[in-house]
């Protein structure tokens, strides 16, 4: 318990009272032992497979990709952001292994694909009619704040420091930058991905219903 009376630091719910609901989406282990996962309340006691299946019925039309040449620690944050904003898929370009710690197990609920190079990613984008949007502060890039992002977008992020590789820049249909006002020239891929995905949400979800 915390110092505040009536509050608990534990998230989630404990074991479900019997008799258990007759619902195939529910996981017997979670019903028996409780569900302390970081999921929204409507998914309490649901199995991972049931949650993924439900998300698949309403994922958004954008995908995200991130370069992984040097095991960038930001990739986990990109995946977590993709889950928060319900991206259709996440694509890792480069090395297959990536640091999952920052994802906070949200990769279980996302479709994560691997591409050895950008030729493979570009082929995927073309076959799925996705516009490749590079996100980096490059000369000639368009401010993301005033640029209409295609609904069927593949948002691509580079690594901490070097940003988008030359191969990524060549594959991009357009490049957008995030306006900054401090002393550093760039922000990391984890932060940039959250801003870019939210920009897409503002344009195609929030704006569509306002």
Residue frames relative to the residue before (quaternion, step in Angstrom):
aa qw qx qy qz dx dy dz
X 1.0000 0.0000 0.0000 0.0000 0.00 0.00 0.00
X 0.4384 -0.6646 0.5304 0.2911 3.55 -1.16 0.56
X 0.6903 -0.4725 0.3456 0.4251 3.54 -1.30 -0.01
X 0.6447 0.5056 -0.3251 0.4723 3.57 1.20 -0.43
X 0.4670 -0.7054 0.4582 0.2727 3.56 -0.66 1.10
X 0.8051 0.2783 -0.2163 0.4771 3.54 -0.96 0.93
X 0.6633 0.4722 -0.3169 0.4864 3.60 1.25 -0.13
X 0.1326 -0.7708 0.6176 0.0821 3.54 -1.16 0.61
X 0.4500 -0.6942 0.4958 0.2640 3.55 -1.10 0.71
X 0.5699 0.5912 -0.3876 0.4188 3.59 1.24 -0.20
X 0.2874 -0.7379 0.5829 0.1822 3.53 -0.99 0.87
X 0.7238 0.4708 -0.3045 0.4022 3.53 -1.27 0.20
X 0.4928 -0.6377 0.5144 0.2932 3.50 -1.32 -0.45
X 0.5081 -0.6465 0.4822 0.3021 3.54 -1.26 0.46
X 0.7841 -0.2902 0.2254 0.5002 3.61 -1.24 -0.30
X 0.4532 -0.6873 0.5013 0.2663 3.56 -1.06 0.79
X 0.5098 -0.6459 0.4728 0.3152 3.56 -0.99 0.82
X 0.3792 -0.7059 0.5481 0.2398 3.55 -1.10 0.70
X 0.5228 -0.1422 -0.8394 -0.0431 1.55 -2.23 1.12
X 0.5143 -0.6590 0.4565 0.3046 3.56 -1.07 0.76
X 0.5823 -0.5805 0.4311 0.3715 3.59 -1.13 0.57
X 0.3969 -0.6910 0.5507 0.2484 3.56 -1.12 0.69
X 0.3437 0.7233 -0.5064 0.3197 3.55 0.25 1.32
X 0.3822 -0.7658 0.4652 0.2260 3.63 -0.44 1.16
X 0.5830 0.5891 -0.3799 0.4108 3.61 1.19 -0.30
X 0.6413 0.5620 -0.3185 0.4141 3.58 1.16 -0.50
X 0.3774 -0.7232 0.5463 0.1900 3.54 -1.13 0.83
X 0.4468 -0.7175 0.4597 0.2725 3.64 -0.57 1.09
X 0.6230 0.5450 -0.3470 0.4409 3.61 1.02 -0.72
X 0.6778 0.4779 -0.2884 0.4786 3.56 0.97 -0.86
X 0.6201 0.5371 -0.3424 0.4581 3.58 1.03 -0.74
X 0.6999 0.4817 -0.2665 0.4551 3.56 0.99 -0.85
X 0.8198 0.2877 -0.1117 0.4823 3.56 0.85 -0.99
X 0.5872 -0.5664 0.3859 0.4307 3.60 1.21 -0.24
X 0.2971 -0.7490 0.5725 0.1514 3.55 -1.26 0.47
X 0.0110 -0.8261 0.5611 -0.0503 3.57 -0.27 1.29
X 0.3720 0.7441 -0.4820 0.2750 3.58 1.19 0.36
X 0.4865 -0.6377 0.5104 0.3100 3.54 -1.27 0.43
X 0.3467 0.7019 -0.5400 0.3092 3.55 0.37 1.30
X 0.6043 -0.5458 0.4204 0.4003 3.57 -1.21 0.41
X 0.6653 -0.5560 0.3277 0.3753 3.55 -1.14 0.66
X 0.6301 0.5593 -0.3475 0.4116 3.60 1.03 -0.68
X 0.7008 0.4332 -0.2639 0.5015 3.60 1.26 -0.31
X 0.3366 0.7549 -0.5027 0.2533 3.60 1.20 0.23
X 0.8385 0.1397 -0.1887 0.4918 3.53 -1.00 1.08
X 0.4965 0.6445 -0.4507 0.3675 3.63 1.20 -0.03
X 0.4823 -0.6250 0.5193 0.3272 3.57 -1.15 0.55
X 0.6401 -0.5165 0.3935 0.4107 3.58 -1.23 0.43
X 0.6494 0.5332 -0.3179 0.4393 3.57 0.93 -0.89
X 0.6625 0.5005 -0.3056 0.4661 3.59 0.99 -0.81
X 0.6343 0.5192 -0.3330 0.4661 3.58 1.03 -0.75
X 0.6514 0.5099 -0.3157 0.4648 3.59 0.90 -0.92
X 0.6545 0.5161 -0.3153 0.4536 3.59 0.91 -0.88
X 0.6621 0.4913 -0.3111 0.4728 3.58 0.99 -0.77
X 0.6423 0.5146 -0.3231 0.4671 3.60 0.96 -0.83
X 0.6294 0.5662 -0.3326 0.4154 3.58 1.04 -0.78
X 0.6340 0.5398 -0.3407 0.4365 3.59 1.16 -0.43
X 0.8175 0.2101 -0.0912 0.5284 3.60 1.19 -0.33
X 0.2916 0.7550 -0.5376 0.2365 3.60 1.08 0.56
X 0.5113 -0.6438 0.4776 0.3099 3.54 -1.20 0.57
X 0.6216 -0.6139 0.3651 0.3217 3.55 -1.28 0.41
X 0.6234 0.5452 -0.3690 0.4219 3.61 1.14 -0.08
X 0.2258 -0.7222 0.6382 0.1423 3.52 -1.31 0.59
X 0.2091 -0.7505 0.6036 0.1697 3.57 -1.29 0.24
X 0.0832 -0.7715 0.6287 0.0507 3.54 -1.20 0.63
X 0.0636 -0.7893 0.6103 0.0227 3.55 -1.11 0.69
X 0.4453 -0.6957 0.5014 0.2576 3.55 -1.01 0.86
X 0.0767 -0.8010 0.5937 -0.0047 3.56 -1.02 0.88
X 0.1502 0.8064 -0.5521 0.1492 3.56 0.39 1.23
X 0.7999 0.2313 -0.0952 0.5455 3.60 1.09 -0.67
X 0.5372 -0.6428 0.3884 0.3839 3.60 1.15 0.63
X 0.0063 0.8399 -0.5400 0.0544 3.56 0.80 1.08
X 0.4240 -0.7282 0.4840 0.2359 3.58 -0.77 1.04
X 0.5895 0.6056 -0.3623 0.3931 3.60 1.21 -0.33
X 0.4927 0.6935 -0.4305 0.3018 3.60 1.18 -0.38
X 0.6283 0.5440 -0.3423 0.4383 3.58 0.97 -0.75
X 0.6440 0.5071 -0.3188 0.4759 3.56 1.05 -0.75
X 0.6073 0.5440 -0.3514 0.4601 3.59 1.04 -0.72
X 0.6621 0.4974 -0.3017 0.4724 3.58 0.93 -0.89
X 0.6498 0.5099 -0.3216 0.4629 3.59 0.95 -0.83
X 0.6452 0.5031 -0.3180 0.4791 3.59 1.00 -0.78
X 0.6228 0.5461 -0.3388 0.4462 3.57 1.01 -0.79
X 0.6446 0.5004 -0.3142 0.4852 3.56 1.07 -0.72
X 0.6527 0.5326 -0.3190 0.4342 3.59 0.93 -0.90
X 0.7737 0.3190 -0.1676 0.5211 3.57 0.99 -0.84
X 0.4377 -0.7594 0.4004 0.2671 3.56 1.37 0.34
X 0.0744 0.7984 -0.5836 0.1280 3.55 0.68 1.15
X 0.5673 -0.6097 0.4320 0.3463 3.54 -1.14 0.62
X 0.8023 -0.1271 0.1069 0.5733 3.57 1.05 -0.72
X 0.2762 -0.7239 0.6088 0.1703 3.52 -1.33 0.42
X 0.1194 -0.8043 0.5816 0.0245 3.56 -0.92 0.95
X 0.1867 -0.7679 0.6078 0.0777 3.55 -0.81 1.09
X 0.1237 -0.8047 0.5794 0.0375 3.59 -0.63 1.14
X 0.7074 0.4032 -0.3168 0.4866 3.57 -0.70 1.07
X 0.8286 -0.0947 0.0994 0.5427 3.55 -0.86 -0.97
X 0.5100 -0.6800 0.4446 0.2825 3.53 -0.98 0.91
X 0.7085 0.4329 -0.2641 0.4908 3.59 0.93 -0.85
X 0.0403 0.7883 -0.6125 0.0422 3.55 -1.00 0.84
X 0.5718 -0.6143 0.4298 0.3332 3.56 -1.19 0.60
X 0.2180 -0.8285 0.5094 0.0812 3.57 -0.38 1.27
X 0.4359 0.7384 -0.4487 0.2517 3.57 1.20 -0.24
X 0.7020 0.4837 -0.2749 0.4447 3.58 0.87 -0.92
X 0.5732 0.6051 -0.3740 0.4066 3.59 1.23 -0.36
X 0.2197 -0.8108 0.5147 0.1712 3.59 1.23 -0.42
X 0.6681 -0.5538 0.2330 0.4389 3.55 1.03 1.08
X 0.4114 0.7147 -0.4819 0.2961 3.62 1.20 0.21
X 0.5226 0.6331 -0.4196 0.3872 3.60 1.22 -0.29
X 0.5482 0.6104 -0.3986 0.4099 3.59 1.21 -0.34
X 0.7426 0.4057 -0.2050 0.4918 3.56 1.13 -0.65
X 0.6627 0.4776 -0.2961 0.4951 3.59 1.32 0.00
X 0.4037 -0.6444 0.5783 0.2955 3.54 -1.28 0.42
X 0.0316 -0.8137 0.5786 -0.0455 3.57 -0.39 1.27
X 0.0757 -0.8064 0.5865 -0.0059 3.58 -0.69 1.16
X 0.2923 -0.7470 0.5719 0.1720 3.57 -1.21 0.53
X 0.0626 -0.7662 0.6391 0.0241 3.55 -1.11 0.82
X 0.4454 -0.7095 0.4759 0.2679 3.57 -0.80 0.97
X 0.8067 0.0018 0.0385 0.5897 3.58 1.07 -0.68
X 0.6668 -0.5257 0.3509 0.3947 3.54 -1.31 0.12
X 0.5173 0.6084 -0.4324 0.4186 3.58 1.18 -0.26
X 0.6558 0.4991 -0.2988 0.4812 3.55 1.02 -0.85
X 0.6601 0.5001 -0.3122 0.4656 3.59 0.94 -0.85
X 0.6516 0.5178 -0.3137 0.4570 3.58 0.96 -0.85
X 0.6241 0.5291 -0.3339 0.4681 3.58 1.07 -0.71
X 0.6337 0.5167 -0.3229 0.4766 3.57 1.02 -0.83
X 0.6607 0.5148 -0.3118 0.4486 3.59 0.89 -0.92
X 0.6663 0.5111 -0.3014 0.4516 3.56 0.92 -0.91
X 0.6920 0.4831 -0.2857 0.4540 3.58 0.89 -0.92
X 0.7379 0.3665 -0.2182 0.5231 3.59 1.21 -0.45
X 0.4387 -0.7364 0.4197 0.2986 3.56 1.34 0.34
X 0.3590 0.7196 -0.4995 0.3221 3.56 0.92 1.01
X 0.3427 -0.7086 0.5789 0.2130 3.56 -1.06 0.79
X 0.3181 -0.7603 0.5362 0.1821 3.59 -0.70 1.07
X 0.0630 -0.8004 0.5957 -0.0249 3.55 -0.65 1.21
X 0.2140 -0.7694 0.5904 0.1169 3.57 -0.49 1.18
X 0.1710 -0.7731 0.6031 0.0972 3.57 -1.05 0.75
X 0.3749 0.6904 -0.5296 0.3199 3.56 -0.39 1.30
X 0.4581 -0.6690 0.5099 0.2874 3.57 -1.16 0.58
X 0.1883 0.7967 -0.5396 0.1966 3.54 0.32 1.30
X 0.6099 -0.5307 0.4181 0.4142 3.61 -1.17 0.44
X 0.8049 0.2516 -0.2042 0.4972 3.57 -0.85 0.96
X 0.4842 0.6594 -0.4493 0.3592 3.60 1.22 -0.01
X 0.4377 -0.6989 0.5106 0.2434 3.55 -1.20 0.61
X 0.5022 -0.6463 0.4656 0.3366 3.64 -0.89 0.80
X 0.4394 -0.7195 0.4691 0.2631 3.57 -0.66 1.06
X 0.5974 0.6008 -0.3515 0.3983 3.57 1.17 -0.60
X 0.7866 0.2761 -0.1387 0.5346 3.59 1.13 -0.59
X 0.5877 0.5739 -0.3592 0.4429 3.59 1.27 0.22
X 0.3779 -0.7087 0.5481 0.2335 3.56 -0.91 0.90
X 0.2581 -0.7752 0.5608 0.1339 3.56 -0.55 1.17
X 0.5035 -0.6395 0.4735 0.3367 3.61 -0.91 0.80
X 0.5469 -0.6222 0.4371 0.3503 3.56 -1.00 0.75
X 0.7299 0.3170 -0.1959 0.5731 3.58 0.99 -0.85
X 0.1546 0.8217 -0.5209 0.1718 3.56 0.36 1.31
X 0.1493 -0.7011 0.6813 0.1485 3.48 -1.38 0.44
X 0.1667 -0.8142 0.5532 0.0563 3.57 -0.21 1.33
X 0.1182 -0.8260 0.5510 0.0122 3.57 -0.63 1.17
X 0.1072 -0.8016 0.5881 0.0105 3.55 -0.91 1.03
X 0.3765 -0.7244 0.5371 0.2122 3.54 -1.07 0.83
X 0.6463 -0.5180 0.3974 0.3950 3.52 -1.31 -0.32
X 0.6704 -0.4655 0.3959 0.4209 3.50 -1.36 0.30
X 0.7834 0.3002 -0.2310 0.4928 3.58 -0.81 0.97
X 0.8320 0.2130 -0.1288 0.4957 3.62 0.12 -1.21
X 0.3476 -0.7432 0.5064 0.2652 3.60 1.13 -0.46
X 0.7991 -0.2442 0.1938 0.5140 3.57 -1.14 -0.58
X 0.4378 -0.6772 0.5267 0.2690 3.56 -0.99 0.86
X 0.6583 -0.5008 0.3729 0.4205 3.56 -1.24 0.31
X 0.6216 0.5406 -0.3394 0.4541 3.59 1.03 -0.76
X 0.6498 0.5081 -0.3144 0.4698 3.57 1.00 -0.82
X 0.6481 0.5243 -0.3197 0.4503 3.58 0.95 -0.84
X 0.6592 0.5137 -0.3089 0.4540 3.56 1.00 -0.79
X 0.6833 0.4855 -0.2837 0.4657 3.58 1.10 -0.66
X 0.5960 0.6173 -0.3615 0.3648 3.59 1.14 -0.59
X 0.4020 -0.6937 0.5466 0.2415 3.56 -1.04 0.84
X 0.7628 -0.0796 0.0279 0.6411 3.56 1.22 -0.56
X 0.2511 -0.7513 0.5920 0.1484 3.55 -1.26 0.47
X 0.1360 -0.7895 0.5967 0.0470 3.54 -0.90 1.00
X 0.2310 -0.7558 0.5982 0.1323 3.54 -1.15 0.68
X 0.3519 -0.6980 0.5832 0.2208 3.53 -1.30 0.49
X 0.4340 -0.7242 0.4705 0.2567 3.57 -0.59 1.13
X 0.0496 -0.7915 0.6090 -0.0115 3.55 -0.92 0.99
X 0.2191 -0.8158 0.5313 0.0655 3.55 -1.12 0.70
X 0.6059 0.5663 -0.3573 0.4296 3.59 1.24 0.13
X 0.7439 -0.4419 0.2994 0.4020 3.55 -1.26 -0.42
X 0.6539 0.5129 -0.3307 0.4472 3.62 1.15 -0.43
X 0.5037 -0.6890 0.4416 0.2768 3.58 -1.11 0.70
X 0.8205 0.1277 -0.0446 0.5554 3.60 1.14 -0.42
X 0.2661 -0.6992 0.6254 0.2217 3.52 -1.38 0.14
X 0.5840 -0.6212 0.3818 0.3567 3.57 -1.08 0.57
X 0.6949 -0.5074 0.3244 0.3931 3.53 -1.29 0.43
X 0.6082 0.5648 -0.3628 0.4237 3.59 1.05 -0.66
X 0.6874 0.4561 -0.2729 0.4950 3.58 0.90 -0.92
X 0.6601 0.5251 -0.3092 0.4393 3.57 0.88 -0.99
X 0.6555 0.5224 -0.3291 0.4349 3.58 0.93 -0.83
X 0.6446 0.5208 -0.3307 0.4516 3.58 1.00 -0.78
X 0.6534 0.5069 -0.3112 0.4683 3.57 0.98 -0.84
X 0.6863 0.4935 -0.2902 0.4486 3.59 0.86 -0.96
X 0.6612 0.4948 -0.3139 0.4684 3.59 0.92 -0.85
X 0.6538 0.4977 -0.3235 0.4692 3.57 0.97 -0.79
X 0.5945 0.5512 -0.3636 0.4588 3.60 1.07 -0.63
X 0.6394 0.5069 -0.3209 0.4808 3.59 1.00 -0.81
X 0.6441 0.5272 -0.3155 0.4556 3.59 0.95 -0.89
X 0.6431 0.5263 -0.3234 0.4525 3.60 0.91 -0.89
X 0.7123 0.4679 -0.2597 0.4541 3.57 0.92 -0.90
X 0.8335 0.2914 -0.1070 0.4571 3.57 0.80 -1.03
X 0.7263 0.3577 -0.2391 0.5360 3.60 1.23 -0.24
X 0.7323 0.3955 -0.2330 0.5030 3.57 0.60 -1.13
X 0.6965 0.4837 -0.2693 0.4565 3.57 0.85 -0.99
X 0.6396 0.5544 -0.3191 0.4262 3.55 1.14 -0.70
X 0.7581 0.3554 -0.2025 0.5079 3.59 1.15 -0.52
X 0.5471 0.6326 -0.4018 0.3730 3.60 1.24 -0.06
